[in-house]
């Protein structure tokens, strides 16, 4: 899985996001794309989707302590 981060995603939380993605996404998207795009969906809310077709894999919430929790 290749992970592409939107520039709005803070550098210091990227390693945590990467961990969650590696645990959660074990297969490529239905469209066959193996690139994942991480962007801010709303303040504090991170959207993880297919880079190619835009299918959303899951969303993450950025908490105050900068811990991530899967919704
Ligand atoms: Zn796709």
PDB file of the backbone (N, CA, C, O) and the ligand in Angstrom, with CONECT records:
HET     ZN  A 101       1
ATOM      1  N   UNK A   1       0.829  -1.194   0.000  1.00  0.00           N
ATOM      2  CA  UNK A   1       0.000   0.000   0.000  1.00  0.00           C
ATOM      3  C   UNK A   1       0.871   1.254   0.000  1.00  0.00           C
ATOM      4  O   UNK A   1       1.747   1.425   0.848  1.00  0.00           O
ATOM      5  N   UNK A   2       0.615   2.100  -0.944  1.00  0.00           N
ATOM      6  CA  UNK A   2       1.298   3.387  -0.947  1.00  0.00           C
ATOM      7  C   UNK A   2       0.343   4.419  -0.351  1.00  0.00           C
ATOM      8  O   UNK A   2      -0.839   4.458  -0.694  1.00  0.00           O
ATOM      9  N   UNK A   3       0.853   5.228   0.520  1.00  0.00           N
ATOM     10  CA  UNK A   3      -0.004   6.197   1.197  1.00  0.00           C
ATOM     11  C   UNK A   3       0.369   7.611   0.782  1.00  0.00           C
ATOM     12  O   UNK A   3       1.528   8.018   0.863  1.00  0.00           O
ATOM     13  N   UNK A   4      -0.623   8.335   0.342  1.00  0.00           N
ATOM     14  CA  UNK A   4      -0.403   9.722  -0.066  1.00  0.00           C
ATOM     15  C   UNK A   4      -1.153  10.634   0.906  1.00  0.00           C
ATOM     16  O   UNK A   4      -2.360  10.494   1.103  1.00  0.00           O
ATOM     17  N   UNK A   5      -0.419  11.567   1.506  1.00  0.00           N
ATOM     18  CA  UNK A   5      -1.032  12.452   2.489  1.00  0.00           C
ATOM     19  C   UNK A   5      -1.327  13.814   1.882  1.00  0.00           C
ATOM     20  O   UNK A   5      -0.517  14.389   1.154  1.00  0.00           O
ATOM     21  N   UNK A   6      -2.505  14.306   2.206  1.00  0.00           N
ATOM     22  CA  UNK A   6      -2.808  15.688   1.867  1.00  0.00           C
ATOM     23  C   UNK A   6      -1.881  16.586   2.684  1.00  0.00           C
ATOM     24  O   UNK A   6      -1.475  16.224   3.788  1.00  0.00           O
ATOM     25  N   UNK A   7      -1.554  17.738   2.149  1.00  0.00           N
ATOM     26  CA  UNK A   7      -0.616  18.615   2.875  1.00  0.00           C
ATOM     27  C   UNK A   7      -1.209  19.150   4.181  1.00  0.00           C
ATOM     28  O   UNK A   7      -0.474  19.664   5.023  1.00  0.00           O
ATOM     29  N   UNK A   8      -2.524  19.036   4.358  1.00  0.00           N
ATOM     30  CA  UNK A   8      -3.156  19.469   5.603  1.00  0.00           C
ATOM     31  C   UNK A   8      -2.933  18.510   6.761  1.00  0.00           C
ATOM     32  O   UNK A   8      -3.157  18.864   7.919  1.00  0.00           O
ATOM     33  N   UNK A   9      -2.492  17.300   6.451  1.00  0.00           N
ATOM     34  CA  UNK A   9      -2.287  16.309   7.508  1.00  0.00           C
ATOM     35  C   UNK A   9      -0.949  16.603   8.202  1.00  0.00           C
ATOM     36  O   UNK A   9       0.102  16.588   7.561  1.00  0.00           O
ATOM     37  N   UNK A  10      -0.995  16.871   9.513  1.00  0.00           N
ATOM     38  CA  UNK A  10       0.252  17.196  10.219  1.00  0.00           C
ATOM     39  C   UNK A  10       1.264  16.056  10.149  1.00  0.00           C
ATOM     40  O   UNK A  10       0.916  14.881  10.263  1.00  0.00           O
ATOM     41  N   UNK A  11       2.514  16.434   9.961  1.00  0.00           N
ATOM     42  CA  UNK A  11       3.597  15.441   9.839  1.00  0.00           C
ATOM     43  C   UNK A  11       3.641  14.486  11.033  1.00  0.00           C
ATOM     44  O   UNK A  11       3.862  13.287  10.868  1.00  0.00           O
ATOM     45  N   UNK A  12       3.429  15.027  12.239  1.00  0.00           N
ATOM     46  CA  UNK A  12       3.652  14.199  13.431  1.00  0.00           C
ATOM     47  C   UNK A  12       2.598  13.130  13.646  1.00  0.00           C
ATOM     48  O   UNK A  12       2.817  12.205  14.427  1.00  0.00           O
ATOM     49  N   UNK A  13       1.450  13.231  12.969  1.00  0.00           N
ATOM     50  CA  UNK A  13       0.473  12.153  13.147  1.00  0.00           C
ATOM     51  C   UNK A  13       0.506  11.157  11.986  1.00  0.00           C
ATOM     52  O   UNK A  13      -0.185  10.139  12.015  1.00  0.00           O
ATOM     53  N   UNK A  14       1.295  11.452  10.990  1.00  0.00           N
ATOM     54  CA  UNK A  14       1.340  10.545   9.833  1.00  0.00           C
ATOM     55  C   UNK A  14       1.776   9.124  10.175  1.00  0.00           C
ATOM     56  O   UNK A  14       1.200   8.169   9.652  1.00  0.00           O
ATOM     57  N   UNK A  15       2.788   8.956  11.046  1.00  0.00           N
ATOM     58  CA  UNK A  15       3.165   7.574  11.386  1.00  0.00           C
ATOM     59  C   UNK A  15       2.023   6.803  12.043  1.00  0.00           C
ATOM     60  O   UNK A  15       1.863   5.609  11.792  1.00  0.00           O
ATOM     61  N   UNK A  16       1.214   7.480  12.893  1.00  0.00           N
ATOM     62  CA  UNK A  16       0.078   6.807  13.530  1.00  0.00           C
ATOM     63  C   UNK A  16      -0.954   6.418  12.498  1.00  0.00           C
ATOM     64  O   UNK A  16      -1.521   5.328  12.559  1.00  0.00           O
ATOM     65  N   UNK A  17      -1.200   7.297  11.558  1.00  0.00           N
ATOM     66  CA  UNK A  17      -2.169   7.005  10.505  1.00  0.00           C
ATOM     67  C   UNK A  17      -1.699   5.803   9.693  1.00  0.00           C
ATOM     68  O   UNK A  17      -2.480   4.913   9.355  1.00  0.00           O
ATOM     69  N   UNK A  18      -0.410   5.802   9.390  1.00  0.00           N
ATOM     70  CA  UNK A  18       0.132   4.715   8.589  1.00  0.00           C
ATOM     71  C   UNK A  18      -0.056   3.365   9.289  1.00  0.00           C
ATOM     72  O   UNK A  18      -0.372   2.361   8.651  1.00  0.00           O
ATOM     73  N   UNK A  19       0.144   3.358  10.620  1.00  0.00           N
ATOM     74  CA  UNK A  19      -0.049   2.133  11.380  1.00  0.00           C
ATOM     75  C   UNK A  19      -1.475   1.623  11.246  1.00  0.00           C
ATOM     76  O   UNK A  19      -1.706   0.442  10.987  1.00  0.00           O
ATOM     77  N   UNK A  20      -2.437   2.539  11.427  1.00  0.00           N
ATOM     78  CA  UNK A  20      -3.847   2.152  11.351  1.00  0.00           C
ATOM     79  C   UNK A  20      -4.170   1.616   9.953  1.00  0.00           C
ATOM     80  O   UNK A  20      -4.868   0.612   9.809  1.00  0.00           O
ATOM     81  N   UNK A  21      -3.658   2.293   8.935  1.00  0.00           N
ATOM     82  CA  UNK A  21      -3.941   1.868   7.569  1.00  0.00           C
ATOM     83  C   UNK A  21      -3.377   0.474   7.316  1.00  0.00           C
ATOM     84  O   UNK A  21      -4.036  -0.366   6.704  1.00  0.00           O
ATOM     85  N   UNK A  22      -2.156   0.230   7.789  1.00  0.00           N
ATOM     86  CA  UNK A  22      -1.553  -1.083   7.555  1.00  0.00           C
ATOM     87  C   UNK A  22      -2.295  -2.188   8.266  1.00  0.00           C
ATOM     88  O   UNK A  22      -2.342  -3.323   7.790  1.00  0.00           O
ATOM     89  N   UNK A  23      -2.890  -1.851   9.435  1.00  0.00           N
ATOM     90  CA  UNK A  23      -3.660  -2.848  10.164  1.00  0.00           C
ATOM     91  C   UNK A  23      -5.027  -3.067   9.533  1.00  0.00           C
ATOM     92  O   UNK A  23      -5.552  -4.181   9.537  1.00  0.00           O
ATOM     93  N   UNK A  24      -5.596  -1.997   8.993  1.00  0.00           N
ATOM     94  CA  UNK A  24      -6.998  -2.046   8.566  1.00  0.00           C
ATOM     95  C   UNK A  24      -7.185  -2.433   7.111  1.00  0.00           C
ATOM     96  O   UNK A  24      -8.153  -3.107   6.760  1.00  0.00           O
ATOM     97  N   UNK A  25      -6.259  -2.007   6.267  1.00  0.00           N
ATOM     98  CA  UNK A  25      -6.438  -2.277   4.844  1.00  0.00           C
ATOM     99  C   UNK A  25      -5.463  -3.364   4.426  1.00  0.00           C
ATOM    100  O   UNK A  25      -4.253  -3.148   4.347  1.00  0.00           O
ATOM    101  N   UNK A  26      -6.018  -4.531   4.162  1.00  0.00           N
ATOM    102  CA  UNK A  26      -5.155  -5.655   3.826  1.00  0.00           C
ATOM    103  C   UNK A  26      -5.243  -6.024   2.352  1.00  0.00           C
ATOM    104  O   UNK A  26      -4.425  -6.787   1.838  1.00  0.00           O
ATOM    105  N   UNK A  27      -6.245  -5.474   1.686  1.00  0.00           N
ATOM    106  CA  UNK A  27      -6.393  -5.780   0.270  1.00  0.00           C
ATOM    107  C   UNK A  27      -6.514  -4.488  -0.528  1.00  0.00           C
ATOM    108  O   UNK A  27      -6.968  -3.473   0.000  1.00  0.00           O
ATOM    109  N   UNK A  28      -6.117  -4.518  -1.778  1.00  0.00           N
ATOM    110  CA  UNK A  28      -6.298  -3.327  -2.611  1.00  0.00           C
ATOM    111  C   UNK A  28      -7.777  -2.986  -2.761  1.00  0.00           C
ATOM    112  O   UNK A  28      -8.646  -3.814  -2.487  1.00  0.00           O
ATOM    113  N   UNK A  29      -8.044  -1.799  -3.184  1.00  0.00           N
ATOM    114  CA  UNK A  29      -9.414  -1.371  -3.465  1.00  0.00           C
ATOM    115  C   UNK A  29     -10.021  -2.243  -4.567  1.00  0.00           C
ATOM    116  O   UNK A  29      -9.309  -2.870  -5.352  1.00  0.00           O
ATOM    117  N   UNK A  30     -11.354  -2.266  -4.603  1.00  0.00           N
ATOM    118  CA  UNK A  30     -12.065  -3.016  -5.653  1.00  0.00           C
ATOM    119  C   UNK A  30     -11.574  -2.666  -7.049  1.00  0.00           C
ATOM    120  O   UNK A  30     -11.562  -3.512  -7.942  1.00  0.00           O
ATOM    121  N   UNK A  31     -11.167  -1.411  -7.233  1.00  0.00           N
ATOM    122  CA  UNK A  31     -10.752  -0.969  -8.566  1.00  0.00           C
ATOM    123  C   UNK A  31      -9.316  -1.408  -8.875  1.00  0.00           C
ATOM    124  O   UNK A  31      -8.821  -1.198  -9.982  1.00  0.00           O
ATOM    125  N   UNK A  32      -8.651  -2.021  -7.883  1.00  0.00           N
ATOM    126  CA  UNK A  32      -7.314  -2.534  -8.122  1.00  0.00           C
ATOM    127  C   UNK A  32      -6.201  -1.564  -7.757  1.00  0.00           C
ATOM    128  O   UNK A  32      -5.021  -1.903  -7.834  1.00  0.00           O
ATOM    129  N   UNK A  33      -6.578  -0.374  -7.365  1.00  0.00           N
ATOM    130  CA  UNK A  33      -5.595   0.638  -7.005  1.00  0.00           C
ATOM    131  C   UNK A  33      -4.997   0.322  -5.630  1.00  0.00           C
ATOM    132  O   UNK A  33      -5.722  -0.048  -4.707  1.00  0.00           O
ATOM    133  N   UNK A  34      -3.696   0.467  -5.497  1.00  0.00           N
ATOM    134  CA  UNK A  34      -3.057   0.184  -4.205  1.00  0.00           C
ATOM    135  C   UNK A  34      -2.554   1.466  -3.548  1.00  0.00           C
ATOM    136  O   UNK A  34      -1.723   1.425  -2.640  1.00  0.00           O
ATOM    137  N   UNK A  35      -3.059   2.585  -4.009  1.00  0.00           N
ATOM    138  CA  UNK A  35      -2.658   3.841  -3.393  1.00  0.00           C
ATOM    139  C   UNK A  35      -3.804   4.396  -2.558  1.00  0.00           C
ATOM    140  O   UNK A  35      -4.957   4.424  -2.987  1.00  0.00           O
ATOM    141  N   UNK A  36      -3.457   4.833  -1.362  1.00  0.00           N
ATOM    142  CA  UNK A  36      -4.450   5.336  -0.423  1.00  0.00           C
ATOM    143  C   UNK A  36      -4.219   6.827  -0.227  1.00  0.00           C
ATOM    144  O   UNK A  36      -3.086   7.280  -0.064  1.00  0.00           O
ATOM    145  N   UNK A  37      -5.301   7.570  -0.245  1.00  0.00           N
ATOM    146  CA  UNK A  37      -5.190   9.009  -0.085  1.00  0.00           C
ATOM    147  C   UNK A  37      -5.770   9.422   1.267  1.00  0.00           C
ATOM    148  O   UNK A  37      -6.911   9.097   1.594  1.00  0.00           O
ATOM    149  N   UNK A  38      -4.970  10.138   2.038  1.00  0.00           N
ATOM    150  CA  UNK A  38      -5.382  10.568   3.373  1.00  0.00           C
ATOM    151  C   UNK A  38      -5.596  12.075   3.355  1.00  0.00           C
ATOM    152  O   UNK A  38      -4.680  12.835   3.043  1.00  0.00           O
ATOM    153  N   UNK A  39      -6.805  12.500   3.689  1.00  0.00           N
ATOM    154  CA  UNK A  39      -7.078  13.937   3.670  1.00  0.00           C
ATOM    155  C   UNK A  39      -7.941  14.326   4.862  1.00  0.00           C
ATOM    156  O   UNK A  39      -8.552  13.475   5.509  1.00  0.00           O
ATOM    157  N   UNK A  40      -7.981  15.615   5.139  1.00  0.00           N
ATOM    158  CA  UNK A  40      -8.849  16.120   6.201  1.00  0.00           C
ATOM    159  C   UNK A  40     -10.257  16.248   5.643  1.00  0.00           C
ATOM    160  O   UNK A  40     -10.495  16.937   4.651  1.00  0.00           O
ATOM    161  N   UNK A  41     -11.178  15.569   6.302  1.00  0.00           N
ATOM    162  CA  UNK A  41     -12.558  15.525   5.860  1.00  0.00           C
ATOM    163  C   UNK A  41     -13.309  16.704   6.498  1.00  0.00           C
ATOM    164  O   UNK A  41     -14.120  17.366   5.851  1.00  0.00           O
ATOM    165  N   UNK A  42     -13.024  16.940   7.749  1.00  0.00           N
ATOM    166  CA  UNK A  42     -13.557  18.059   8.518  1.00  0.00           C
ATOM    167  C   UNK A  42     -12.531  18.299   9.618  1.00  0.00           C
ATOM    168  O   UNK A  42     -11.656  17.459   9.828  1.00  0.00           O
ATOM    169  N   UNK A  43     -12.615  19.425  10.324  1.00  0.00           N
ATOM    170  CA  UNK A  43     -11.624  19.631  11.377  1.00  0.00           C
ATOM    171  C   UNK A  43     -11.615  18.458  12.364  1.00  0.00           C
ATOM    172  O   UNK A  43     -12.648  18.134  12.950  1.00  0.00           O
ATOM    173  N   UNK A  44     -10.470  17.833  12.546  1.00  0.00           N
ATOM    174  CA  UNK A  44     -10.353  16.706  13.469  1.00  0.00           C
ATOM    175  C   UNK A  44     -10.777  15.387  12.874  1.00  0.00           C
ATOM    176  O   UNK A  44     -10.673  14.354  13.536  1.00  0.00           O
ATOM    177  N   UNK A  45     -11.249  15.392  11.655  1.00  0.00           N
ATOM    178  CA  UNK A  45     -11.721  14.157  11.040  1.00  0.00           C
ATOM    179  C   UNK A  45     -10.927  13.855   9.771  1.00  0.00           C
ATOM    180  O   UNK A  45     -10.829  14.678   8.861  1.00  0.00           O
ATOM    181  N   UNK A  46     -10.372  12.665   9.743  1.00  0.00           N
ATOM    182  CA  UNK A  46      -9.496  12.283   8.640  1.00  0.00           C
ATOM    183  C   UNK A  46     -10.156  11.220   7.786  1.00  0.00           C
ATOM    184  O   UNK A  46     -10.667  10.225   8.301  1.00  0.00           O
ATOM    185  N   UNK A  47     -10.146  11.430   6.500  1.00  0.00           N
ATOM    186  CA  UNK A  47     -10.770  10.507   5.568  1.00  0.00           C
ATOM    187  C   UNK A  47      -9.682   9.702   4.853  1.00  0.00           C
ATOM    188  O   UNK A  47      -8.722  10.258   4.319  1.00  0.00           O
ATOM    189  N   UNK A  48      -9.855   8.398   4.858  1.00  0.00           N
ATOM    190  CA  UNK A  48      -8.899   7.521   4.182  1.00  0.00           C
ATOM    191  C   UNK A  48      -9.615   6.891   3.000  1.00  0.00           C
ATOM    192  O   UNK A  48     -10.562   6.124   3.174  1.00  0.00           O
ATOM    193  N   UNK A  49      -9.163   7.217   1.807  1.00  0.00           N
ATOM    194  CA  UNK A  49      -9.877   6.702   0.633  1.00  0.00           C
ATOM    195  C   UNK A  49      -8.930   6.262  -0.474  1.00  0.00           C
ATOM    196  O   UNK A  49      -7.725   6.507  -0.435  1.00  0.00           O
ATOM    197  N   UNK A  50      -9.522   5.607  -1.454  1.00  0.00           N
ATOM    198  CA  UNK A  50      -8.765   5.157  -2.613  1.00  0.00           C
ATOM    199  C   UNK A  50      -8.316   6.369  -3.429  1.00  0.00           C
ATOM    200  O   UNK A  50      -9.100   7.281  -3.693  1.00  0.00           O
ATOM    201  N   UNK A  51      -7.066   6.362  -3.815  1.00  0.00           N
ATOM    202  CA  UNK A  51      -6.534   7.499  -4.553  1.00  0.00           C
ATOM    203  C   UNK A  51      -7.138   7.596  -5.951  1.00  0.00           C
ATOM    204  O   UNK A  51      -7.294   8.681  -6.512  1.00  0.00           O
ATOM    205  N   UNK A  52      -7.465   6.451  -6.481  1.00  0.00           N
ATOM    206  CA  UNK A  52      -7.962   6.389  -7.852  1.00  0.00           C
ATOM    207  C   UNK A  52      -9.456   6.694  -7.974  1.00  0.00           C
ATOM    208  O   UNK A  52      -9.851   7.639  -8.658  1.00  0.00           O
ATOM    209  N   UNK A  53     -10.277   5.889  -7.307  1.00  0.00           N
ATOM    210  CA  UNK A  53     -11.722   6.003  -7.508  1.00  0.00           C
ATOM    211  C   UNK A  53     -12.418   6.756  -6.381  1.00  0.00           C
ATOM    212  O   UNK A  53     -13.594   7.097  -6.504  1.00  0.00           O
ATOM    213  N   UNK A  54     -11.706   7.023  -5.276  1.00  0.00           N
ATOM    214  CA  UNK A  54     -12.288   7.833  -4.209  1.00  0.00           C
ATOM    215  C   UNK A  54     -13.162   7.084  -3.229  1.00  0.00           C
ATOM    216  O   UNK A  54     -13.776   7.697  -2.356  1.00  0.00           O
ATOM    217  N   UNK A  55     -13.232   5.756  -3.358  1.00  0.00           N
ATOM    218  CA  UNK A  55     -13.997   4.973  -2.399  1.00  0.00           C
ATOM    219  C   UNK A  55     -13.388   5.131  -1.012  1.00  0.00           C
ATOM    220  O   UNK A  55     -12.182   4.965  -0.828  1.00  0.00           O
ATOM    221  N   UNK A  56     -14.230   5.450  -0.046  1.00  0.00           N
ATOM    222  CA  UNK A  56     -13.737   5.674   1.304  1.00  0.00           C
ATOM    223  C   UNK A  56     -13.536   4.340   2.018  1.00  0.00           C
ATOM    224  O   UNK A  56     -14.439   3.504   2.051  1.00  0.00           O
ATOM    225  N   UNK A  57     -12.338   4.143   2.592  1.00  0.00           N
ATOM    226  CA  UNK A  57     -12.086   2.932   3.376  1.00  0.00           C
ATOM    227  C   UNK A  57     -12.615   3.112   4.788  1.00  0.00           C
ATOM    228  O   UNK A  57     -13.364   2.270   5.283  1.00  0.00           O
ATOM    229  N   UNK A  58     -12.237   4.191   5.433  1.00  0.00           N
ATOM    230  CA  UNK A  58     -12.735   4.499   6.775  1.00  0.00           C
ATOM    231  C   UNK A  58     -12.347   5.930   7.117  1.00  0.00           C
ATOM    232  O   UNK A  58     -11.582   6.585   6.409  1.00  0.00           O
ATOM    233  N   UNK A  59     -12.906   6.384   8.231  1.00  0.00           N
ATOM    234  CA  UNK A  59     -12.546   7.709   8.726  1.00  0.00           C
ATOM    235  C   UNK A  59     -11.895   7.576  10.089  1.00  0.00           C
ATOM    236  O   UNK A  59     -12.170   6.644  10.845  1.00  0.00           O
ATOM    237  N   UNK A  60     -11.038   8.515  10.379  1.00  0.00           N
ATOM    238  CA  UNK A  60     -10.383   8.531  11.679  1.00  0.00           C
ATOM    239  C   UNK A  60     -10.669   9.858  12.346  1.00  0.00           C
ATOM    240  O   UNK A  60     -10.841  10.885  11.688  1.00  0.00           O
ATOM    241  N   UNK A  61     -10.717   9.814  13.672  1.00  0.00           N
ATOM    242  CA  UNK A  61     -10.885  11.061  14.401  1.00  0.00           C
ATOM    243  C   UNK A  61      -9.603  11.438  15.090  1.00  0.00           C
ATOM    244  O   UNK A  61      -8.974  10.614  15.754  1.00  0.00           O
ATOM    245  N   UNK A  62      -9.224  12.662  14.934  1.00  0.00           N
ATOM    246  CA  UNK A  62      -8.034  13.180  15.577  1.00  0.00           C
ATOM    247  C   UNK A  62      -8.460  13.730  16.929  1.00  0.00           C
ATOM    248  O   UNK A  62      -9.232  14.686  17.000  1.00  0.00           O
ATOM    249  N   UNK A  63      -7.956  13.128  18.001  1.00  0.00           N
ATOM    250  CA  UNK A  63      -8.343  13.606  19.319  1.00  0.00           C
ATOM    251  C   UNK A  63      -7.315  14.598  19.838  1.00  0.00           C
ATOM    252  O   UNK A  63      -6.254  14.802  19.248  1.00  0.00           O
ATOM    253  N   UNK A  64      -7.667  15.203  20.962  1.00  0.00           N
ATOM    254  CA  UNK A  64      -6.813  16.270  21.489  1.00  0.00           C
ATOM    255  C   UNK A  64      -5.388  15.829  21.739  1.00  0.00           C
ATOM    256  O   UNK A  64      -4.443  16.576  21.486  1.00  0.00           O
ATOM    257  N   UNK A  65      -5.238  14.616  22.236  1.00  0.00           N
ATOM    258  CA  UNK A  65      -3.884  14.141  22.517  1.00  0.00           C
ATOM    259  C   UNK A  65      -3.237  13.626  21.218  1.00  0.00           C
ATOM    260  O   UNK A  65      -2.180  12.995  21.244  1.00  0.00           O
ATOM    261  N   UNK A  66      -3.881  13.905  20.112  1.00  0.00           N
ATOM    262  CA  UNK A  66      -3.416  13.465  18.822  1.00  0.00           C
ATOM    263  C   UNK A  66      -3.352  11.949  18.712  1.00  0.00           C
ATOM    264  O   UNK A  66      -2.498  11.383  18.030  1.00  0.00           O
ATOM    265  N   UNK A  67      -4.293  11.313  19.411  1.00  0.00           N
ATOM    266  CA  UNK A  67      -4.429   9.877  19.217  1.00  0.00           C
ATOM    267  C   UNK A  67      -5.540   9.657  18.202  1.00  0.00           C
ATOM    268  O   UNK A  67      -6.453  10.471  18.063  1.00  0.00           O
ATOM    269  N   UNK A  68      -5.441   8.567  17.517  1.00  0.00           N
ATOM    270  CA  UNK A  68      -6.406   8.313  16.471  1.00  0.00           C
ATOM    271  C   UNK A  68      -7.352   7.199  16.892  1.00  0.00           C
ATOM    272  O   UNK A  68      -6.935   6.204  17.485  1.00  0.00           O
ATOM    273  N   UNK A  69      -8.621   7.378  16.579  1.00  0.00           N
ATOM    274  CA  UNK A  69      -9.558   6.304  16.850  1.00  0.00           C
ATOM    275  C   UNK A  69     -10.420   6.076  15.632  1.00  0.00           C
ATOM    276  O   UNK A  69     -10.868   7.011  14.968  1.00  0.00           O
ATOM    277  N   UNK A  70     -10.634   4.829  15.364  1.00  0.00           N
ATOM    278  CA  UNK A  70     -11.443   4.480  14.202  1.00  0.00           C
ATOM    279  C   UNK A  70     -12.911   4.643  14.530  1.00  0.00           C
ATOM    280  O   UNK A  70     -13.354   4.237  15.604  1.00  0.00           O
ATOM    281  N   UNK A  71     -13.656   5.218  13.640  1.00  0.00           N
ATOM    282  CA  UNK A  71     -15.095   5.426  13.891  1.00  0.00           C
ATOM    283  C   UNK A  71     -15.853   4.160  13.530  1.00  0.00           C
ATOM    284  O   UNK A  71     -17.076   4.114  13.664  1.00  0.00           O
TER     285      UNK A  71
HETATM  286 ZN    ZN A 101     -10.470   2.370  -5.922  1.00  0.00          ZN
END
